Amino acid sequence: MSLRKKIASLAICSVLILGSSNITFADGSRVVTIGVNNSPQQRATILKYFGVNENEAVILEVNNQEERKYLEGFATEAQIGKKTYSCAYVEPTKAGSGINVKTANLTWLTSSMVASTLSTAGLTDADVVVASTFPVSGTGVTL
């Protein structure tokens, strides 16, 4: 991985950690982040894709200002864009199961980047899904 990608991964890691700093995975909490610009229908579609209902997970909304705060200089203006549609789901799993990442409709953020940043942040065992209802860069993902 190039130095630039490593730096971007660490920046994303910051977003991941700060976005969920009040969440303790040890209690089995499932966390969903949803880009604030998703319509109610897109939100419902993504929750269905993740297999969760609104009341079954901690749900956090992410906006474009947060993307910019952490990723300007690492991701291009085109990648960050002006709206946030990326969504993520994290469910803690049993010890030793590792970090398992699935992505859908992401054009820049990769499953390797997600797994690497979560590992760097100290998460060792979780199922993670990062997605959007249509192709996006993935810069709006926070967990």
GUFI-666186 format. One record per residue: z, x, y of N, C-alpha, C in turn; chain; residue number from 1; residue in three letters. Coordinates in Angstrom, 3 decimals, padded with zeros to 6 digits. Each point is the difference from the previous one (the first is absolute). Layout:
<sites>
+----------+----------+----------+----------+----------+----------+----------+----------+----------+----+-----+-----+
:       nz :       nx :       ny :      caz :      cax :      cay :       cz :       cx :       cy : ch :   i :  aa :
+----------+----------+----------+----------+----------+----------+----------+----------+----------+----+-----+-----+
:        Z :        X :        Y :        Z :        X :        Y :        Z :        X :        Y :  A : NUM : ala :
...
+----------+----------+----------+----------+----------+----------+----------+----------+----------+----+-----+-----+
</sites>
This chain:
<sites>
+----------+----------+----------+----------+----------+----------+----------+----------+----------+----+-----+-----+
:       nz :       nx :       ny :      caz :      cax :      cay :       cz :       cx :       cy : ch :   i :  aa :
+----------+----------+----------+----------+----------+----------+----------+----------+----------+----+-----+-----+
:  000.000 :  000.855 : -001.169 :  000.000 : -000.855 :  001.169 :  000.000 :  000.902 :  001.233 :  A :   1 : met :
: -000.839 : -000.313 :  000.963 : -000.091 :  000.810 :  001.223 :  001.265 : -000.148 :  000.835 :  A :   2 : ser :
:  000.220 :  000.961 :  000.882 :  001.171 : -000.039 :  000.875 : -000.007 : -001.276 :  000.833 :  A :   3 : leu :
: -001.150 : -000.387 :  000.503 : -000.095 : -001.214 :  000.819 :  000.436 : -001.233 : -000.803 :  A :   4 : arg :
: -000.436 : -000.082 : -001.270 :  000.395 : -001.137 : -000.831 :  001.491 :  000.037 : -000.298 :  A :   5 : lys :
:  000.556 :  001.199 : -000.197 :  001.433 :  000.111 : -000.244 :  000.789 : -000.467 :  001.216 :  A :   6 : lys :
: -000.463 :  000.399 :  001.181 :  000.679 : -000.429 :  001.220 : -000.101 : -001.508 :  000.147 :  A :   7 : ile :
: -001.181 : -000.552 : -000.274 : -000.172 : -001.448 :  000.072 :  000.908 : -000.687 : -001.008 :  A :   8 : ala :
:  000.108 :  000.560 : -001.184 :  000.881 : -000.571 : -001.019 :  001.447 : -000.009 :  000.474 :  A :   9 : ser :
:  000.426 :  001.098 :  000.628 :  001.372 :  000.059 :  000.502 :  000.212 : -000.999 :  001.136 :  A :  10 : leu :
: -001.024 : -000.187 :  000.821 :  000.104 : -000.991 :  001.073 :  000.132 : -001.396 : -000.597 :  A :  11 : ala :
: -000.784 : -000.270 : -001.018 :  000.086 : -001.291 : -000.666 :  001.372 : -000.153 : -000.634 :  A :  12 : ile :
:  000.518 :  001.093 : -000.542 :  001.339 : -000.015 : -000.587 :  001.021 : -000.438 :  001.043 :  A :  13 : cys :
: -000.133 :  000.515 :  001.218 :  000.909 : -000.397 :  001.069 : -000.067 : -001.498 :  000.230 :  A :  14 : ser :
: -001.210 : -000.534 : -000.004 : -000.169 : -001.433 :  000.187 :  000.648 : -000.744 : -001.167 :  A :  15 : val :
: -000.209 :  000.500 : -001.200 :  000.577 : -000.648 : -001.168 :  001.513 : -000.044 :  000.086 :  A :  16 : leu :
:  000.608 :  001.119 :  000.341 :  001.450 :  000.071 :  000.063 :  000.540 : -000.829 :  001.155 :  A :  17 : ile :
: -000.555 :  000.172 :  001.176 :  000.503 : -000.730 :  001.160 : -000.224 : -001.491 : -000.131 :  A :  18 : leu :
: -001.072 : -000.368 : -000.643 : -000.284 : -001.422 : -000.165 :  000.984 : -000.695 : -000.912 :  A :  19 : gly :
:  000.680 :  000.758 : -000.848 :  000.926 : -000.627 : -000.933 :  001.370 :  000.655 :  000.026 :  A :  20 : ser :
:  000.380 :  000.584 :  001.125 :  001.244 :  000.750 :  000.061 :  001.233 : -000.834 : -000.302 :  A :  21 : ser :
: -000.091 : -001.303 :  000.135 :  001.159 : -000.834 : -000.296 : -000.062 : -000.608 : -001.398 :  A :  22 : asn :
: -000.942 :  000.414 : -000.805 : -000.170 : -000.528 : -001.343 :  000.558 :  000.998 : -001.007 :  A :  23 : ile :
:  000.812 : -000.461 : -000.940 :  000.512 :  000.855 : -001.054 : -000.657 : -000.416 : -001.304 :  A :  24 : thr :
: -000.806 :  000.881 : -000.551 : -000.706 : -000.332 : -001.226 :  000.930 : -000.094 : -001.199 :  A :  25 : phe :
:  001.164 :  000.613 :  000.077 :  000.911 : -000.012 : -001.136 :  000.416 : -001.415 : -000.387 :  A :  26 : ala :
: -000.072 : -000.922 :  000.945 :  000.399 : -001.365 : -000.329 : -001.140 : -000.811 : -000.601 :  A :  27 : asp :
: -001.141 :  000.626 : -000.235 : -001.125 : -000.680 : -000.613 : -000.852 : -000.791 :  000.963 :  A :  28 : gly :
:  000.203 :  000.192 :  001.299 : -000.782 : -000.736 :  000.993 : -001.480 :  000.312 : -000.124 :  A :  29 : ser :
: -000.790 : -001.041 :  000.076 : -001.440 :  000.171 :  000.092 : -000.340 : -000.112 :  001.481 :  A :  30 : arg :
: -000.867 :  000.890 :  000.468 : -000.350 :  000.039 :  001.414 : -001.497 : -000.241 :  000.164 :  A :  31 : val :
: -000.344 : -000.860 :  000.945 : -001.395 : -000.266 :  000.339 : -000.165 :  000.278 :  001.487 :  A :  32 : val :
: -001.031 :  000.754 :  000.345 : -000.362 :  000.141 :  001.405 : -001.348 : -000.674 :  000.194 :  A :  33 : thr :
: -000.120 : -000.695 :  001.110 : -001.229 : -000.754 :  000.281 : -000.455 :  000.306 :  001.417 :  A :  34 : ile :
: -001.275 :  000.356 :  000.124 : -000.578 :  000.218 :  001.320 :  000.097 : -001.280 :  000.815 :  A :  35 : gly :
:  000.477 :  000.129 :  001.227 :  000.279 : -001.148 :  000.856 : -001.254 : -000.810 :  000.348 :  A :  36 : val :
: -001.178 :  000.597 : -000.105 : -001.215 : -000.713 :  000.381 : -000.622 : -000.822 : -001.123 :  A :  37 : asn :
:  000.637 : -000.034 : -001.161 : -000.495 : -000.854 : -001.075 :  000.232 : -001.460 :  000.364 :  A :  38 : asn :
: -000.981 : -000.840 : -000.324 :  000.156 : -001.439 :  000.221 :  000.985 : -000.544 : -001.041 :  A :  39 : ser :
:  000.500 : -001.203 :  000.208 :  000.883 : -000.601 : -001.009 : -000.663 : -000.060 : -001.384 :  A :  40 : pro :
: -001.297 : -000.270 : -000.035 : -000.719 : -000.054 : -001.280 : -000.075 :  001.401 : -000.635 :  A :  41 : gln :
: -000.289 :  001.028 :  000.812 : -000.045 :  001.363 : -000.527 :  001.379 :  000.420 : -000.507 :  A :  42 : gln :
:  001.026 : -000.363 :  000.749 :  001.375 :  000.312 : -000.407 :  000.303 : -000.632 : -001.360 :  A :  43 : arg :
: -000.340 : -001.263 : -000.152 :  000.223 : -000.699 : -001.264 : -000.789 :  000.655 : -001.135 :  A :  44 : ala :
: -001.235 :  000.396 :  000.295 : -000.843 :  000.657 : -001.002 :  000.608 :  001.318 : -000.455 :  A :  45 : thr :
:  000.494 :  000.785 :  000.950 :  000.555 :  001.309 : -000.344 :  001.302 : -000.164 : -000.785 :  A :  46 : ile :
:  000.833 : -000.957 :  000.386 :  001.241 : -000.235 : -000.752 : -000.313 : -000.443 : -001.432 :  A :  47 : leu :
: -001.018 : -000.834 : -000.144 : -000.420 : -000.421 : -001.338 : -000.507 :  001.206 : -000.791 :  A :  48 : lys :
: -000.773 :  000.865 :  000.645 : -000.516 :  001.207 : -000.650 :  001.162 :  000.892 : -000.454 :  A :  49 : tyr :
:  001.039 :  000.103 :  000.834 :  001.175 :  000.799 : -000.348 :  000.880 : -000.710 : -001.043 :  A :  50 : phe :
: -000.206 : -001.312 : -000.167 :  000.795 : -000.753 : -000.968 :  001.401 : -000.328 :  000.476 :  A :  51 : gly :
:  000.161 : -000.187 :  001.313 :  001.321 : -000.342 :  000.544 : -000.097 : -001.198 :  000.940 :  A :  52 : val :
:  001.112 : -000.710 :  000.102 :  000.132 : -001.072 :  000.978 :  000.758 :  000.551 :  001.193 :  A :  53 : asn :
: -000.114 : -000.679 :  001.127 :  000.658 :  000.434 :  001.244 :  001.492 :  000.293 : -000.191 :  A :  54 : glu :
:  000.678 : -000.802 : -000.795 :  001.449 :  000.144 : -000.158 :  000.404 :  000.944 : -001.128 :  A :  55 : asn :
: -000.952 :  000.668 : -000.625 :  000.300 :  000.882 : -001.127 : -000.016 :  001.479 :  000.353 :  A :  56 : glu :
: -000.229 :  000.322 :  001.259 : -000.083 :  001.405 :  000.398 :  000.420 :  000.138 :  001.459 :  A :  57 : ala :
:  000.363 :  001.203 :  000.362 :  000.241 :  000.318 :  001.404 : -001.391 :  000.166 :  000.615 :  A :  58 : val :
: -000.305 : -000.778 :  001.024 : -001.328 :  000.059 :  000.613 :  000.119 :  000.541 :  001.414 :  A :  59 : ile :
: -000.768 :  001.051 :  000.260 : -000.039 :  000.640 :  001.312 : -001.413 : -000.098 :  000.549 :  A :  60 : leu :
: -000.129 : -000.249 :  001.291 : -001.317 : -000.028 :  000.636 : -000.242 :  001.317 :  000.722 :  A :  61 : glu :
: -001.238 :  000.454 : -000.052 : -000.399 :  001.273 :  000.599 : -001.056 : -000.282 :  001.053 :  A :  62 : val :
:  000.097 :  000.686 :  001.150 : -000.993 : -000.215 :  001.051 : -000.738 :  001.292 :  000.344 :  A :  63 : asn :
: -001.020 : -000.136 :  000.810 : -000.857 :  001.128 :  000.350 :  000.730 :  001.062 :  000.817 :  A :  64 : asn :
:  000.971 : -000.400 :  000.795 :  000.763 :  000.976 :  000.776 :  000.762 :  000.944 : -000.925 :  A :  65 : gln :
:  000.526 : -000.538 : -001.099 :  000.690 :  000.845 : -000.973 : -000.970 :  000.977 : -000.659 :  A :  66 : glu :
: -001.191 : -000.482 : -000.339 : -001.020 :  000.889 : -000.567 : -000.266 :  001.161 :  000.954 :  A :  67 : glu :
: -000.229 : -000.331 :  001.240 : -000.321 :  001.014 :  001.010 :  001.147 :  000.994 :  000.185 :  A :  68 : arg :
:  001.209 : -000.510 :  000.025 :  001.164 :  000.849 :  000.205 :  000.059 :  001.121 : -001.038 :  A :  69 : lys :
: -000.310 : -000.314 : -001.238 :  000.148 :  000.975 : -001.071 : -001.297 :  000.707 : -000.411 :  A :  70 : tyr :
: -001.136 : -000.595 :  000.288 : -001.237 :  000.566 : -000.544 : -001.010 :  000.521 :  001.016 :  A :  71 : leu :
:  000.207 : -000.250 :  001.290 : -000.942 :  000.553 :  000.973 : -000.016 :  001.508 : -000.133 :  A :  72 : glu :
: -001.191 :  000.554 : -000.040 : -000.150 :  001.432 : -000.174 : -000.213 :  000.397 : -001.454 :  A :  73 : gly :
:  000.360 : -000.890 : -000.928 : -000.196 :  000.272 : -001.421 : -001.141 : -000.844 : -000.555 :  A :  74 : phe :
: -000.029 : -001.249 :  000.406 : -001.087 : -000.889 : -000.374 : -000.853 : -000.212 :  001.244 :  A :  75 : ala :
: -001.273 : -000.254 : -000.208 : -000.900 : -000.197 :  001.138 :  000.239 : -001.366 :  000.644 :  A :  76 : thr :
: -000.506 : -000.144 :  001.209 :  000.083 : -001.278 :  000.708 : -000.644 : -001.104 : -000.835 :  A :  77 : glu :
: -001.125 :  000.310 : -000.620 : -000.689 : -000.990 : -000.833 :  000.865 : -000.403 : -001.201 :  A :  78 : ala :
:  000.724 :  000.957 : -000.575 :  000.855 : -000.309 : -001.145 :  001.205 : -000.845 :  000.422 :  A :  79 : gln :
:  000.579 :  000.312 :  001.133 :  001.160 : -000.757 :  000.475 : -000.423 : -001.376 :  000.502 :  A :  80 : ile :
: -001.116 : -000.057 :  000.716 : -000.496 : -001.274 :  000.495 :  000.911 : -000.638 :  001.032 :  A :  81 : gly :
: -000.178 : -001.283 :  000.211 :  000.771 : -000.734 :  001.010 :  000.883 : -001.088 : -000.604 :  A :  82 : lys :
: -000.185 : -000.277 : -001.286 :  000.773 : -001.045 : -000.674 :  000.514 :  000.543 : -001.331 :  A :  83 : lys :
:  001.057 : -000.636 : -000.504 :  000.620 :  000.456 : -001.240 : -000.097 : -001.078 : -001.069 :  A :  84 : thr :
: -000.700 :  000.356 : -001.089 : -000.191 : -000.917 : -001.119 :  000.546 :  000.547 : -001.319 :  A :  85 : tyr :
:  000.255 :  001.291 : -000.084 :  000.465 :  000.607 : -001.247 :  001.331 : -000.603 : -000.440 :  A :  86 : ser :
:  000.181 : -000.096 : -001.301 :  001.222 : -000.555 : -000.577 :  000.445 :  000.871 : -001.169 :  A :  87 : cys :
:  001.285 : -000.020 : -000.287 :  000.517 :  000.783 : -001.116 :  001.125 : -000.745 : -000.691 :  A :  88 : ala :
:  000.171 :  000.328 : -001.262 :  001.052 : -000.582 : -000.830 :  000.652 :  001.121 : -000.796 :  A :  89 : tyr :
:  001.315 :  000.054 :  000.008 :  000.726 :  001.000 : -000.781 :  001.084 : -000.703 : -000.794 :  A :  90 : val :
:  000.008 :  000.288 : -001.289 :  001.045 : -000.524 : -000.868 :  000.607 :  001.166 : -000.770 :  A :  91 : glu :
:  001.305 :  000.217 :  000.158 :  000.662 :  001.065 : -000.747 : -000.106 : -000.276 : -001.501 :  A :  92 : pro :
: -000.142 :  001.062 : -000.779 : -000.100 : -000.128 : -001.449 :  001.070 :  000.862 : -000.656 :  A :  93 : thr :
:  000.088 : -000.076 : -001.320 :  001.040 :  000.745 : -000.708 : -000.221 :  001.502 :  000.106 :  A :  94 : lys :
:  001.090 :  000.719 : -000.068 : -000.030 :  001.464 :  000.107 : -000.960 :  000.592 : -001.028 :  A :  95 : ala :
: -000.790 :  000.947 :  000.470 : -000.936 :  000.686 : -000.867 : -001.376 : -000.630 : -000.073 :  A :  96 : gly :
: -000.189 : -001.139 :  000.657 : -001.310 : -000.663 : -000.062 : -001.008 :  000.585 :  000.986 :  A :  97 : ser :
:  000.481 :  000.744 :  000.990 : -000.886 :  000.642 :  000.965 : -000.469 : -000.946 :  001.087 :  A :  98 : gly :
: -000.851 :  000.521 :  000.859 : -000.582 : -000.787 :  001.090 : -001.408 : -000.394 : -000.422 :  A :  99 : ile :
: -000.231 : -001.286 : -000.114 : -001.296 : -000.523 : -000.424 : -000.618 : -000.747 :  001.177 :  A : 100 : asn :
: -001.161 :  000.477 :  000.461 : -000.624 : -000.568 :  001.196 : -001.358 : -000.604 : -000.339 :  A : 101 : val :
: -000.209 : -001.199 :  000.504 : -001.277 : -000.699 : -000.126 : -000.468 : -000.319 :  001.417 :  A : 102 : lys :
: -001.268 :  000.216 :  000.289 : -000.532 : -000.324 :  001.328 : -001.185 : -000.950 : -000.121 :  A : 103 : thr :
: -000.238 : -000.750 :  001.069 : -001.150 : -000.896 :  000.061 : -000.468 : -000.127 :  001.444 :  A : 104 : ala :
: -001.287 :  000.174 :  000.223 : -000.647 : -000.153 :  001.304 :  000.458 :  001.020 :  001.034 :  A : 105 : asn :
:  000.347 :  001.209 : -000.430 :  000.370 :  001.062 :  000.938 : -001.117 :  001.036 :  000.053 :  A : 106 : leu :
: -000.379 :  000.386 :  001.212 : -001.108 :  000.941 :  000.162 :  000.445 :  001.420 :  000.325 :  A : 107 : thr :
:  001.257 :  000.205 :  000.368 :  000.492 :  001.343 :  000.351 :  001.243 :  000.373 : -000.788 :  A : 108 : trp :
:  001.020 : -000.819 :  000.031 :  001.244 :  000.270 : -000.699 : -000.230 : -000.087 : -001.504 :  A : 109 : leu :
:  000.452 :  001.019 : -000.733 : -000.214 :  000.025 : -001.449 :  001.320 : -000.198 : -000.743 :  A : 110 : thr :
: -000.109 : -000.339 : -001.261 :  001.202 : -000.161 : -000.820 :  000.752 :  001.320 : -000.109 :  A : 111 : ser :
: -000.719 :  001.116 : -000.015 :  000.646 :  001.320 : -000.051 :  000.828 :  000.253 :  001.251 :  A : 112 : ser :
: -000.533 : -000.372 :  001.163 :  000.741 :  000.181 :  001.250 :  001.273 : -000.833 : -000.014 :  A : 113 : met :
: -000.089 : -001.227 : -000.475 :  001.163 : -000.887 : -000.053 :  001.047 :  000.570 : -000.948 :  A : 114 : val :
: -000.416 :  000.372 : -001.211 :  000.940 :  000.539 : -000.991 :  000.651 :  001.277 :  000.507 :  A : 115 : ala :
: -000.786 :  000.857 :  000.618 :  000.517 :  001.265 :  000.511 :  001.028 : -000.232 :  001.100 :  A : 116 : ser :
: -000.285 : -000.902 :  000.918 :  000.927 : -000.222 :  001.095 :  001.291 : -000.670 : -000.478 :  A : 117 : thr :
: -000.116 : -000.910 : -000.940 :  001.200 : -000.635 : -000.531 :  000.858 :  001.006 : -000.759 :  A : 118 : leu :
: -000.652 :  000.868 : -000.739 :  000.716 :  001.050 : -000.730 :  000.698 :  000.949 :  000.973 :  A : 119 : ser :
: -000.713 :  000.388 :  001.056 :  000.575 :  000.865 :  001.031 :  001.209 : -000.672 :  000.646 :  A : 120 : thr :
: -000.060 : -001.317 :  000.124 :  001.092 : -000.756 :  000.607 :  001.180 : -000.191 : -000.951 :  A : 121 : ala :
: -000.175 :  000.396 : -001.253 :  001.100 : -000.074 : -000.955 : -000.053 : -001.166 : -000.965 :  A : 122 : gly :
: -001.025 : -000.840 :  000.103 : -000.142 : -001.104 : -000.945 : -000.593 :  000.554 : -001.288 :  A : 123 : leu :
:  000.587 : -000.338 : -001.138 : -000.482 :  000.559 : -001.257 : -000.583 : -001.029 : -000.954 :  A : 124 : thr :
:  000.421 : -001.241 :  000.092 : -000.424 : -001.008 : -000.965 : -000.293 : -001.328 :  000.690 :  A : 125 : asp :
: -001.282 : -000.366 :  000.065 : -000.376 : -001.259 :  000.645 : -001.430 : -000.370 : -000.342 :  A : 126 : ala :
: -000.263 : -001.285 :  000.009 : -001.370 : -000.505 : -000.057 : -000.380 : -000.336 :  001.427 :  A : 127 : asp :
: -001.164 :  000.477 :  000.423 : -000.451 : -000.152 :  001.381 : -001.418 : -000.558 :  000.002 :  A : 128 : val :
: -000.233 : -000.981 :  000.846 : -001.345 : -000.535 :  000.200 : -000.265 :  000.031 :  001.493 :  A : 129 : val :
: -001.121 :  000.600 :  000.386 : -000.399 :  000.085 :  001.405 : -001.368 : -000.658 :  000.096 :  A : 130 : val :
: -000.116 : -001.001 :  000.872 : -001.234 : -000.778 : -000.003 : -000.262 : -000.694 :  001.327 :  A : 131 : ala :
: -001.204 : -000.527 :  000.088 : -000.406 : -000.860 :  001.099 : -000.947 : -001.039 : -000.582 :  A : 132 : ser :
: -000.188 : -001.093 :  000.719 : -000.911 : -001.037 : -000.487 : -001.462 :  000.355 :  000.248 :  A : 133 : thr :
: -000.229 :  001.067 :  000.771 : -001.354 :  000.505 :  000.244 :  000.117 :  001.501 :  000.260 :  A : 134 : phe :
: -001.098 :  000.775 : -000.049 :  000.094 :  001.459 :  000.159 :  000.586 :  000.435 :  001.347 :  A : 135 : pro :
:  001.040 :  000.835 : -000.076 :  000.650 :  000.601 :  001.166 :  000.386 :  001.433 : -000.356 :  A : 136 : val :
:  000.343 :  000.783 :  001.007 :  000.362 :  001.404 : -000.241 :  001.303 :  000.132 : -000.769 :  A : 137 : ser :
:  000.949 : -000.874 :  000.247 :  001.307 :  000.081 : -000.637 :  001.055 :  000.626 :  000.871 :  A : 138 : gly :
: -000.338 :  000.340 :  001.249 :  000.968 :  000.666 :  000.873 :  001.177 : -000.899 :  000.364 :  A : 139 : thr :
: -000.110 : -001.292 : -000.173 :  001.076 : -000.910 :  000.348 :  001.044 : -000.166 : -001.090 :  A : 140 : gly :
: -000.144 :  000.736 : -001.082 :  000.933 : -000.129 : -001.109 :  001.342 :  000.620 :  000.347 :  A : 141 : val :
:  001.047 : -000.785 : -000.141 :  001.364 :  000.528 :  000.065 :  000.767 : -000.650 : -001.127 :  A : 142 : thr :
:  000.958 :  000.707 : -000.494 :  000.798 : -000.531 : -001.112 :  001.455 :  000.084 :  000.299 :  A : 143 : leu :
+----------+----------+----------+----------+----------+----------+----------+----------+----------+----+-----+-----+
</sites>
